[in-house]
Amino acid sequence: MGKGLLGEWFVGLLLKFGLPKNEYFLLNDVTLPAEGGSTQIDHVVVSQFGVFVIETKNMKGWIFGSEDQAMWTQSLYRCFCG
């Protein structure tokens, strides 16, 4: 299992066992039609509080942004180990 798939699997488990089943409905690995083909979403959580779309990345770093910003900033940690 690759690093990316491992991250998706781990987040899927956290969502499955960490959210109350009577309040949240979880969909994993959702494929939707898109212009020119399809697109894949790692996790979709549906509840009375909203619909949450989660794209999982297995990387170390930070994401900076706010709800009113169109573009957010990604800062990844880089290891120059030798």
HUPE-V848977 format. One line per field, one symbol per residue. burial: I if it has 24 or more other C-alpha atoms within 12 Angstrom, else O. Layout:
burial: ???
//
This chain:
burial: OOOOOOOIOOIIOOIOOOOOOOOOOIOIOOOOOOOOOOOOOIIIIOOOOOOOOOOIIOOOOOOOOOOOOOOOOOOOOOOOOO
//
